[in-house]
Amino acid sequence: MRNLATPIMLITDDDRSFRETLAEVFARRGFEPILAADGEEAIHVAQGTEVHVALFDFHMPQRTGLESISACRSLGIDIPYILLTAGLDPSIACEAQAVEVFSLLEKPVSIKIVTDVVKDAMASHYPWYEAG
């Protein structure tokens, strides 16, 4: 059975302080965070790096989080995707379901909720994952 000491997490948000805060939170929980400021950067990272879980903000310039997730999926990057949005509406929820987002979280989101969702995503996708 595969055992990976440090799972890699892609955090994509155009709000620098938010993505850096999340990076700190998850680094303390045993992840190696990789940060992207927009969807294009995230797609580039995901193509060149083994990523195990990804957090995407919905509202970003150039390409939304959903568009970015869809692009990653079309490239065969099959990982759990978690979408965060400040303006949750039924159309976003419907689109998120269509691209098989693991979870859709509304901002502001508590650290406990986002860490629990990531733990669940990892456990459901990777038999080798043990939460630290």
Backbone hydrogen bonds, N-H to C=O, Kabsch-Sander energy under -0.5 kcal/mol:
donor,donor_aa,acceptor,acceptor_aa,energy
5,A,3,N,-0.5
9,M,32,E,-2.0
10,L,53,V,-2.4
11,I,9,M,-0.6
11,I,34,I,-2.8
12,T,10,L,-0.5
12,T,55,L,-2.8
13,D,11,I,-0.5
13,D,36,A,-1.8
16,R,14,D,-1.0
19,R,15,D,-2.3
20,E,16,R,-2.4
21,T,17,S,-2.1
22,L,18,F,-2.5
23,A,19,R,-2.2
24,E,20,E,-2.1
25,V,21,T,-2.4
26,F,22,L,-2.7
27,A,23,A,-2.3
28,R,24,E,-1.9
30,G,27,A,-1.5
31,F,26,F,-2.5
32,E,7,P,-2.7
34,I,9,M,-3.0
36,A,11,I,-2.6
39,G,63,R,-0.5
42,A,38,D,-2.1
43,I,39,G,-2.6
44,H,40,E,-2.1
45,V,41,E,-2.5
46,A,42,A,-2.9
47,Q,43,I,-1.8
48,G,44,H,-1.3
48,G,45,V,-0.6
49,T,45,V,-1.3
51,V,49,T,-0.8
52,H,8,I,-2.8
53,V,8,I,-1.3
54,A,80,P,-2.2
55,L,10,L,-3.1
56,F,82,I,-2.9
57,D,12,T,-2.0
58,F,84,L,-2.5
60,M,58,F,-1.0
63,R,61,P,-2.5
65,G,58,F,-1.9
68,S,64,T,-2.2
69,I,65,G,-2.7
70,S,66,L,-2.7
71,A,67,E,-2.1
72,C,68,S,-2.4
73,R,69,I,-2.8
74,S,70,S,-2.3
75,L,71,A,-1.1
75,L,72,C,-0.5
76,G,73,R,-2.0
77,I,72,C,-2.3
78,D,76,G,-1.3
79,I,77,I,-1.1
82,I,54,A,-2.9
83,L,103,S,-2.6
84,L,56,F,-3.1
85,T,105,L,-2.2
92,I,89,D,-0.6
93,A,89,D,-2.0
94,C,90,P,-2.4
95,E,91,S,-2.4
96,A,92,I,-2.7
97,Q,93,A,-2.0
98,A,94,C,-1.8
99,V,95,E,-1.6
100,E,97,Q,-1.4
101,V,96,A,-2.5
102,F,81,Y,-2.2
103,S,81,Y,-1.2
105,L,83,L,-3.2
105,L,103,S,-0.5
107,K,85,T,-2.6
114,V,110,S,-2.3
115,T,111,I,-2.6
116,D,112,K,-2.4
117,V,113,I,-2.4
118,V,114,V,-2.1
119,K,115,T,-2.4
120,D,116,D,-2.5
121,A,117,V,-2.7
122,M,118,V,-2.7
123,A,119,K,-2.5
124,S,120,D,-2.3
125,H,121,A,-1.5
126,Y,122,M,-2.6
129,Y,126,Y,-1.5
132,G,29,R,-0.5
